[in-house]
Amino acid sequence: MKVLVVGSGGREHALVWKLQQSSAVDRIYCAPGNAGTSALGENVPIPAHDITALAKFARQNAVGLTVVGPDDSLAAGIADFFAAEDLRIFGPTRAAARLESSKIFAKQLMQHRSIPTARAGTFSSSEEALRFCETLRFPAVIKADGLALGKGVIIANNRAEAAAAIDSMMNRRLFGGAGANVVIEQFLSGWECSLHLLVSGANYHMLATARDHKRAQDGDRGPNTGGMGAVSPATDWTPELQRRFENDVMRPLLAGLREQDLTFRGLLFPGMMVTAEGPQVLEFNCRFGDPETQAILPRLKSDLLEILDATIDGTLERVRIEWDTRAAVTVVMASGGYPGAYETGKPITGLDEVAVKDGVQVFHAGTRWENGRIVTAGGRVLAVTALGDGVTEARDRAYAAVARIRFEGCHYRRDIAASAVSVNLANS
């Protein structure tokens, strides 16, 4: 079978890397891809948002399955378009993807089905949003309704910061049309966990847990980013938390979707905050997470193609998924200035040296070939993943690999998975 992966980031490189291992995959394409995906298959110079061109390519090249990485492609209806063309695709419809593309839709569904989530209000007027802030205790969270590359969330520590965030989103349009409407919610305290579930209508299958690190700087300081690292599994996710998640989140969510005549087929990625009151939903995503995918897929022993096919076909109950018991730690290496302004075109060295290390995989994100060498081409440049017998060993291996890779302006967090190491030590 020929497979097409849509996107150009570290998540897409990880998907290409894992799908390429399937005995049923004859050839793999990535559109538009990066320097890493070009080593495993063929990059296709079609932007992820050009749905018509992607469908034409899939049809002309007899692609048997298209796997969608980016959220904006799903929000634009790529799954609907491909289905109308009788092209097989992994990803939810545009209507079902509103769980991610509209935080207002998701919040209202959660409120209607009594799914545990932060107290919130939704607003199309900045004046009304400001008045609502008067009723909150700070900190508060201001979220752009639409997609904003993982950056449309601002934590306000006081009323002045809330007013500035509302003005930047709703009036000055920092995130374009995504911020025309906002969700304002009470800040939740606890620890975060990223869950990935294959959902096929009424059935679902949970993948390995992970924990993301969103803030740009050590100690969870600085602005939100697309993600600066991850660890899998999330060491403090327990069977009791799993039971509560299934009873309090998944069952009412699927019932709510059925109420609206929506069938979700694809990858559902709820971001959870485990509070003193139990797990609560921060947000829903409708695609593989980034950089969580780079930590989860190296632990997957089963054939990813078979799993995706079963999700599409509604045969998830027949699937048995096997996992490597080792832990995985992923450290993102970013361009200087990210998530703000940054320069590209910086040569990257040390990749060949790291490639021969056992248990280490470097996933490319913002990279390209230029004059015979690999250079930086984005904010998040590389995701370095290592496996180990426990989080401590995986973390040490990941940072040892990171230390061998260099490019001008490179920065990365030095505390990825540090809290997971602390949990392991406390439980030992």
C-alpha positions in Angstrom: 0.0 0.0 0.0 1.1 3.6 -0.7 0.6 6.0 2.3 0.5 9.8 2.3 1.2 11.7 5.6 0.0 15.3 5.5 2.2 17.8 7.4 5.8 18.9 8.0 6.5 18.7 11.7 8.0 16.4 14.2 4.7 14.6 14.7 4.6 13.8 10.9 8.2 12.6 10.9 7.2 10.2 13.8 4.2 9.0 11.9 6.2 8.4 8.7 8.9 6.6 10.8 6.4 4.3 12.4 4.2 3.7 9.3 7.3 2.9 7.2 8.0 -0.1 9.6 4.7 -1.8 8.5 5.2 -4.7 6.1 2.0 -3.6 4.3 3.5 -0.2 3.3 5.2 -0.2 -0.1 5.9 3.5 -0.4 5.3 6.5 1.7 4.9 10.1 0.8 4.9 13.2 3.1 3.3 16.5 2.0 5.2 18.8 2.4 7.5 16.9 4.8 10.9 18.0 6.1 14.6 16.9 5.9 13.8 13.9 8.2 10.9 12.5 6.3 12.8 12.7 3.0 15.2 10.0 4.3 12.2 7.6 4.8 10.0 8.3 1.8 9.3 11.0 -0.8 8.5 14.6 0.1 5.7 16.1 -2.0 5.8 19.9 -2.4 2.1 20.4 -1.6 1.1 22.5 1.4 -1.0 20.8 4.1 -3.8 23.3 3.6 -4.1 22.6 -0.2 -6.8 20.0 0.1 -7.7 19.9 -3.6 -4.1 19.3 -4.6 -3.6 16.7 -1.9 -6.6 14.7 -3.1 -5.5 15.0 -6.7 -2.0 13.6 -5.8 -3.6 10.8 -3.8 -5.8 9.8 -6.6 -3.1 10.0 -9.3 -0.6 8.0 -7.3 -3.1 5.4 -6.1 -2.5 6.2 -2.4 -4.3 3.7 -0.2 -4.4 5.7 3.0 -3.8 9.4 3.9 -3.0 10.2 7.5 -3.6 13.8 8.5 -1.2 15.5 11.0 -2.2 19.2 11.3 -5.3 20.4 13.1 -6.0 23.2 10.5 -6.3 20.6 7.7 -8.9 18.7 9.6 -10.8 21.9 10.6 -10.9 22.8 6.9 -12.6 19.6 6.1 -9.9 17.4 4.4 -11.6 14.2 5.7 -14.9 15.2 4.1 -13.3 16.2 0.8 -11.3 12.9 0.6 -14.4 10.8 1.5 -16.4 12.5 -1.2 -13.6 11.5 -3.7 -13.7 7.9 -2.4 -10.2 8.3 -1.0 -9.4 6.6 2.2 -8.3 8.9 5.0 -7.6 8.8 8.8 -9.0 11.8 10.6 -12.4 13.1 11.8 -14.9 15.1 9.7 -14.9 18.9 9.8 -18.0 18.8 12.1 -16.5 16.4 14.5 -13.1 18.3 14.5 -15.0 21.3 16.0 -14.0 19.7 19.3 -10.6 21.2 18.6 -11.3 24.0 16.1 -13.9 25.7 18.3 -13.1 25.9 22.0 -16.6 27.4 22.5 -18.2 24.3 20.9 -16.2 22.0 23.1 -16.9 24.0 26.3 -20.6 24.1 25.7 -20.7 20.4 24.9 -18.8 19.7 28.1 -21.1 21.9 30.1 -24.2 20.3 28.6 -23.0 16.8 29.4 -21.6 17.7 32.9 -18.1 16.7 31.8 -15.6 17.9 34.5 -13.9 21.1 33.3 -13.1 24.6 34.5 -15.9 27.1 35.1 -16.0 29.3 32.0 -17.8 31.9 30.0 -17.8 32.3 26.2 -17.8 35.8 24.6 -17.9 37.6 21.3 -17.7 41.1 22.9 -14.6 42.3 24.7 -16.7 44.4 27.0 -18.7 41.4 28.2 -15.5 39.4 28.5 -14.0 42.1 30.8 -17.1 42.1 32.9 -16.9 38.4 33.4 -13.3 38.7 34.6 -14.7 40.7 37.5 -16.4 37.5 38.8 -13.3 35.4 38.7 -10.5 34.8 41.2 -7.1 35.0 39.5 -5.2 33.6 37.8 -7.6 33.1 34.9 -7.2 31.6 31.4 -8.1 33.4 28.2 -8.4 31.2 25.2 -8.9 32.1 21.5 -11.9 30.2 20.2 -10.2 29.0 17.0 -6.9 27.4 16.1 -3.8 29.4 16.9 -0.8 27.0 16.4 -1.0 25.9 20.0 -0.3 29.4 21.3 -3.8 30.9 21.7 -3.9 30.5 25.4 -2.9 33.3 27.8 -2.8 32.9 31.6 -3.6 36.2 33.3 -2.5 36.7 36.9 -4.6 39.8 37.5 -7.3 42.0 35.9 -4.7 44.1 34.1 -3.2 41.1 32.4 -6.6 39.7 31.6 -7.7 43.0 30.0 -4.5 43.1 27.9 -5.0 39.5 26.8 -8.6 40.2 25.8 -7.6 43.3 23.9 -4.8 41.6 22.1 -7.0 38.7 21.0 -10.4 40.3 20.3 -9.5 43.9 19.3 -6.0 43.8 18.0 -6.4 40.2 16.6 -3.1 38.8 17.7 -4.3 35.4 16.5 -6.3 36.7 13.5 -9.9 35.4 13.3 -9.2 32.7 15.8 -9.5 35.3 18.6 -12.7 37.0 17.5 -14.4 35.0 20.1 -12.9 33.8 23.4 -13.4 31.4 26.2 -12.4 32.7 29.7 -12.1 30.1 32.4 -11.0 29.6 35.9 -7.3 28.5 36.2 -7.0 24.9 37.3 -4.2 23.8 39.6 -2.7 20.3 39.5 -0.6 18.3 37.0 -1.3 17.8 33.3 -1.6 14.6 31.4 -2.0 14.1 27.6 -4.2 11.2 26.6 -4.5 9.7 23.1 -7.4 7.6 22.1 -8.3 6.0 18.9 -12.1 6.6 18.5 -14.3 4.8 16.1 -17.9 5.8 16.7 -19.0 4.3 20.0 -15.7 2.4 20.5 -12.3 3.7 21.6 -8.9 2.3 22.4 -6.5 4.3 24.7 -2.9 4.6 23.7 0.0 5.2 26.0 -0.2 8.2 28.3 2.2 11.2 28.0 3.0 14.5 29.7 3.7 17.6 27.7 5.8 20.6 28.7 4.2 23.7 27.2 6.1 26.6 28.6 9.2 27.9 26.9 11.5 28.0 29.9 12.6 25.8 32.7 10.3 25.6 35.8 7.2 26.0 33.6 8.0 29.7 33.1 7.7 31.9 30.0 5.1 31.9 27.2 3.2 28.9 25.9 4.6 27.1 23.0 3.6 24.2 20.8 5.4 22.0 23.3 9.0 21.8 24.4 9.2 18.1 25.4 7.3 15.1 26.6 7.6 12.0 28.7 5.7 8.7 28.3 4.1 7.2 30.3 2.7 9.9 32.6 4.1 8.3 35.8 1.3 9.3 38.1 -1.7 8.4 35.9 -3.4 5.6 38.0 -6.1 3.0 37.3 -8.5 5.0 39.4 -7.9 8.1 37.4 -8.4 6.0 34.3 -11.8 4.7 35.6 -12.9 8.3 36.4 -11.8 9.5 33.0 -13.8 6.8 31.2 -16.9 7.3 33.3 -16.9 11.1 33.6 -15.4 12.2 30.3 -15.5 9.6 27.5 -18.9 8.1 28.1 -20.7 11.5 28.3 -18.6 12.9 25.5 -19.6 10.1 23.1 -23.2 10.4 24.2 -23.0 14.2 23.5 -21.6 13.6 20.0 -24.4 11.1 19.3 -26.9 13.7 20.4 -25.6 16.0 17.7 -25.5 13.2 15.1 -21.7 13.3 15.0 -19.6 10.2 14.5 -16.0 10.7 15.4 -13.4 8.4 13.7 -9.8 9.3 14.3 -7.5 10.3 17.1 -8.9 12.1 20.1 -6.4 13.8 22.3 -7.8 15.3 25.5 -5.5 17.5 27.5 -6.3 16.7 31.2 -5.5 18.5 34.5 -5.6 16.3 37.5 -6.8 18.5 40.3 -7.6 17.8 44.0 -11.2 17.2 42.8 -10.1 14.7 40.1 -9.3 14.8 36.4 -10.8 17.7 34.5 -10.6 18.5 30.7 -8.5 21.4 29.7 -9.1 21.0 25.9 -9.9 18.5 23.2 -7.6 17.9 20.2 -8.5 15.9 17.2 -5.2 14.7 15.9 -1.9 13.3 17.3 -0.2 15.6 19.7 3.2 17.2 19.1 5.6 16.4 20.8 3.6 13.7 22.6 3.6 11.5 19.4 7.4 11.6 19.3 7.4 10.1 22.8 4.5 7.6 22.3 5.2 6.0 19.0 8.7 4.8 19.8 7.0 2.7 22.6 4.5 1.2 20.2 5.3 -2.4 19.3 2.2 -3.0 17.2 1.7 -2.2 13.5 0.4 1.4 13.3 -1.1 0.9 9.9 -3.3 -2.0 11.2 -4.4 0.2 14.1 -5.4 3.1 11.9 -7.2 0.8 9.5 -9.2 -0.7 12.3 -10.2 2.8 13.5 -11.5 3.7 10.0 -13.3 0.4 9.6 -14.9 0.3 13.0 -13.1 -2.9 14.1 -11.2 -1.5 17.0 -12.6 -4.2 19.3 -10.5 -6.8 17.4 -7.2 -4.9 17.9 -4.6 -5.7 20.6 -2.0 -3.0 21.0 1.4 -3.9 22.5 3.7 -1.5 24.2 7.4 -1.4 25.0 7.6 -1.2 28.8 10.5 1.2 28.7 9.9 4.9 29.3 10.5 7.6 26.6 11.6 11.1 27.0 11.5 13.7 24.2 13.4 17.0 24.3 12.6 19.7 21.7 15.4 21.8 20.3 14.1 25.1 19.2 15.4 28.2 17.3 16.6 31.2 19.3 13.6 33.5 20.0 10.9 30.8 19.7 8.0 31.1 20.3 8.6 34.7 19.2 10.5 35.8 16.2 13.4 33.6 15.1 15.9 33.2 12.2 16.1 30.2 10.0 18.8 28.7 7.7 21.2 27.8 10.5 23.3 24.6 9.7 22.7 21.7 12.0 25.6 19.5 13.0 25.9 16.2 15.0 22.9 14.4 13.5 24.9 11.6 12.0 26.7 11.0 15.3 23.4 10.7 17.2 21.7 8.5 14.6 23.9 5.5 15.5 23.0 5.6 19.2 20.8 2.7 20.3 17.5 3.7 21.8 17.7 7.3 20.4 15.6 8.7 17.6 15.8 12.3 16.3 12.5 13.5 14.8 12.8 16.5 12.5 10.3 19.4 12.6 11.6 22.7 11.3 14.3 21.4 9.0 15.1 21.4 5.3 18.0 20.5 2.9 19.9 23.5 1.6 23.1 23.3 -0.5 23.7 19.7 0.6 23.3 20.2 4.3 20.4 20.2 6.8 19.5 23.7 8.1 16.8 25.0 10.5 13.5 26.0 8.9 11.1 26.6 11.8 10.7 27.4 15.5 10.7 23.9 16.8 13.6 22.3 14.9 14.1 18.8 16.3 12.6 16.4 18.9 15.2 14.1 20.4 13.6 10.9 21.9 15.3 8.3 24.0 14.1 5.1 25.5 15.3 3.8 28.8 14.6 1.4 31.7 12.8 4.0 33.6 12.4 7.8 33.2 15.8 8.6 34.7 17.7 6.5 32.1 15.6 7.7 29.2 16.1 11.3 30.3 19.9 10.9 30.6 20.1 9.4 27.2 17.9 12.1 25.6 20.0 14.9 27.0 23.3 13.2 26.1 22.1 13.1 22.5 20.9 16.7 22.6 24.4 17.8 23.8 25.9 16.4 20.6 23.6 18.3 18.2 24.3 22.0 17.5 23.0 24.9 15.6 23.3 28.6 16.1 20.8 30.1 18.6 19.6 26.6 19.8 17.6 26.6 23.0 15.8 23.8 24.9 14.4 23.2 28.4 16.7 21.3 30.7 14.0 20.1 33.0 11.9 17.9 30.7 10.6 14.9 32.7 12.3 16.1 35.9 9.1 15.9 37.8 8.5 12.3 36.6 12.0 11.4 37.9 11.0 12.9 41.3 7.8 10.8 41.3 9.8 7.6 40.5 12.3 8.4 43.3 9.5 9.0 45.8 7.8 5.7 44.9 11.0 3.7 45.0 
